[in-house]
Amino acid sequence: MDWLDQVLRFTGASFVPFFVLGATLVAVCLERALAIGRARRRLAGLAERVSALIAQTGEIDAAVSFCTAQGGALGRVLCAGLLAAPRSLGAARVAMDAASGVERARLKRRIGLLRLIAVTGVLVGVLGAIIEFVSISFHRCSEDIPHLACLALRWSESFGPAAVGLVISALALAAHRLFATAHERTSGELDAGATRVHRVLAELAPYARAYGARVPIPTASYRS
């Protein structure tokens, strides 16, 4: 276990908080990567297929069933809009916007924790460096080592926690930027998919009788 001894010597008293920060960083990154990746996979072509289904059959029930079966963020957004469509096109758009806001918040969950990890990493690193320097200062150097060389050695040893804290902070900030960009891209695709389906509903509104037993969509259009 020589490597563990080296790590403990390098990080000093800050080992436990660094371990917690590192483990939390890895866990958040894995969880967000799986969540956003799963959401993006289910986005692919869903709006186009729902739009084609509505245009071909003219039945909202079939489109709702299809979106429910597909699931995912966009599926829930489209399902909310389709269920509200018989009332009015405006109600459909409002329902889609509300559902989209919920899904965006769900996708953004825990991303802000990465910035907290970055800030905490720096603080723990600086505090750990101060503690290490103070503790090392009480150790007397060998008489064979010059005073300045001994002081420089102590300084270099005390910088270990600060270096680890900066590394953790940099990784956390990079991960935050990566997931924030992915969240913005996914949110834009959610809005684009909802707008596409809403336009199809608006185009078919004059032919509302084609929706069968459901309440007809009013012909008064809602500008998206």
C-alpha positions in Angstrom: 0.0 0.0 0.0 2.9 2.3 -0.7 0.7 4.4 -3.1 -1.8 5.0 -0.3 1.0 6.2 2.0 2.2 8.6 -0.7 -1.3 9.9 -1.2 -1.9 10.5 2.5 1.5 12.2 2.8 0.8 14.4 -0.3 -2.8 15.5 0.8 -2.2 15.4 4.5 -5.2 16.2 6.7 -7.3 17.1 3.6 -7.4 13.5 2.4 -11.0 12.8 3.7 -12.7 15.9 2.3 -10.8 15.4 -1.0 -12.0 11.8 -1.2 -15.6 12.9 -0.6 -15.4 15.7 -3.2 -13.8 13.4 -5.8 -16.4 10.6 -5.2 -19.2 13.1 -5.4 -17.8 14.5 -8.6 -17.6 11.1 -10.2 -21.1 10.1 -9.1 -22.7 13.4 -10.3 -21.0 13.1 -13.7 -22.0 9.5 -14.2 -25.6 10.2 -13.2 -26.0 13.3 -15.4 -24.3 11.7 -18.3 -26.7 8.7 -18.2 -29.8 10.9 -17.7 -29.0 13.5 -20.5 -27.7 10.7 -22.8 -30.9 8.8 -22.3 -33.1 11.9 -22.9 -31.2 12.7 -26.1 -31.5 9.2 -27.5 -35.3 9.4 -27.1 -35.4 12.8 -28.8 -34.2 11.5 -32.1 -36.9 11.7 -34.7 -39.8 11.6 -32.2 -41.4 14.9 -33.2 -41.2 13.9 -36.9 -42.9 10.5 -36.3 -45.6 12.1 -34.1 -46.2 14.8 -36.7 -46.4 12.2 -39.5 -48.8 10.1 -37.4 -51.2 13.1 -36.8 -51.0 14.1 -40.5 -51.8 10.6 -41.8 -54.4 9.5 -39.3 -55.8 12.8 -37.9 -56.2 11.1 -34.6 -54.9 12.6 -31.4 -55.6 9.4 -29.4 -53.1 7.4 -31.5 -50.5 10.1 -31.2 -51.0 10.3 -27.4 -50.6 6.5 -27.1 -47.5 6.6 -29.3 -45.9 9.4 -27.1 -46.8 7.5 -23.9 -45.1 4.4 -25.3 -42.0 6.2 -26.3 -41.6 8.0 -23.0 -38.7 10.4 -22.4 -38.7 14.1 -22.0 -40.0 15.0 -25.4 -42.6 12.3 -25.2 -44.0 13.7 -22.0 -44.0 17.3 -23.5 -45.8 16.2 -26.6 -48.3 14.1 -24.7 -49.2 17.1 -22.5 -49.8 19.2 -25.5 -51.8 16.6 -27.4 -54.1 16.0 -24.4 -54.8 19.8 -24.2 -55.2 20.2 -28.0 -59.0 19.4 -28.1 -59.6 22.5 -25.9 -57.7 24.9 -28.2 -54.4 25.3 -29.9 -53.4 27.9 -27.3 -54.0 25.4 -24.5 -51.9 22.9 -26.3 -49.0 25.3 -26.6 -49.3 26.4 -22.9 -49.4 22.8 -21.8 -46.3 22.0 -23.9 -44.4 25.0 -22.5 -45.3 24.0 -18.9 -44.2 20.4 -19.5 -41.0 21.6 -21.2 -40.2 23.7 -18.2 -40.5 20.7 -15.9 -38.4 18.6 -18.1 -35.7 21.2 -18.4 -35.5 21.5 -14.7 -35.3 17.7 -14.4 -32.4 17.6 -16.9 -30.6 20.4 -15.0 -30.8 18.7 -11.7 -27.5 18.4 -9.8 -25.5 20.3 -12.4 -25.2 23.2 -10.0 -23.6 20.9 -7.5 -20.6 20.7 -9.8 -19.9 24.4 -9.2 -20.2 23.9 -5.5 -17.6 21.1 -5.7 -15.3 23.4 -7.6 -15.5 26.2 -5.0 -15.2 23.7 -2.1 -12.2 22.1 -3.7 -10.3 25.4 -3.8 -11.2 26.2 -0.2 -10.3 22.8 1.1 -7.0 22.9 -0.8 -6.0 26.3 0.6 -7.1 25.4 4.2 -5.2 22.1 3.9 -2.1 23.9 2.7 -2.2 26.3 5.7 -2.7 23.4 8.1 0.1 21.4 6.6 2.5 24.4 6.7 1.7 25.2 10.3 2.1 21.5 11.3 5.4 21.1 9.4 6.8 24.3 10.9 6.8 22.7 14.4 9.2 20.0 13.1 12.8 20.8 13.6 15.1 20.4 10.6 18.3 18.5 10.6 21.4 20.5 11.4 22.9 19.3 8.1 20.2 21.2 6.1 20.5 25.0 5.7 17.6 27.0 7.1 16.4 28.4 3.8 16.5 25.0 2.2 14.6 23.5 5.0 12.0 26.3 4.8 11.7 25.8 1.0 11.2 22.0 1.5 8.4 22.7 4.0 6.7 25.1 1.6 6.8 22.6 -1.2 5.3 19.8 1.0 2.5 22.1 2.2 1.5 22.9 -1.4 0.2 19.3 -2.0 -3.3 19.9 -0.7 -3.6 23.1 -2.7 -2.6 21.3 -5.9 -5.1 18.6 -5.4 -7.8 21.1 -4.6 -7.1 23.0 -7.9 -7.2 19.8 -9.9 -10.6 18.8 -8.4 -11.9 22.4 -9.0 -10.7 22.4 -12.6 -12.4 19.0 -13.3 -15.6 20.1 -11.7 -15.8 23.3 -13.7 -15.1 21.5 -16.9 -17.8 19.0 -16.1 -20.2 21.8 -15.3 -19.5 23.5 -18.6 -20.0 20.2 -20.5 -23.3 19.3 -18.9 -24.6 22.9 -19.0 -24.0 22.9 -22.8 -25.7 19.5 -23.2 -28.6 20.8 -21.2 -29.0 23.9 -23.4 -28.8 21.8 -26.5 -31.4 19.3 -25.3 -33.7 22.1 -24.1 -33.5 23.7 -27.6 -34.4 20.3 -29.2 -37.4 20.0 -26.8 -38.7 23.3 -27.8 -38.1 22.6 -31.5 -40.0 19.3 -31.3 -42.9 20.9 -29.5 -43.1 23.7 -32.1 -43.1 21.2 -34.9 -46.0 19.2 -33.6 -47.9 22.4 -32.7 -47.6 23.6 -36.3 -49.0 20.3 -37.6 -52.0 20.7 -35.2 -52.5 24.3 -36.4 -52.4 23.1 -40.1 -55.0 20.4 -39.4 -57.3 22.6 -37.2 -59.7 23.4 -40.1 -60.2 19.7 -40.5 -60.9 19.0 -36.8 -63.7 16.6 -37.7 -61.0 14.1 -38.7 -60.2 13.7 -35.0 -63.1 11.4 -34.5 -65.0 11.3 -31.2 -62.6 13.7 -29.4 -63.7 17.3 -28.9 -62.8 19.2 -32.1 -59.9 21.6 -32.1 -61.1 25.2 -32.6 -60.1 26.8 -35.9 -58.8 29.9 -34.2 -55.1 29.6 -34.6 -52.5 30.1 -32.0 -49.3 31.8 -33.2 -46.3 30.0 -31.9 
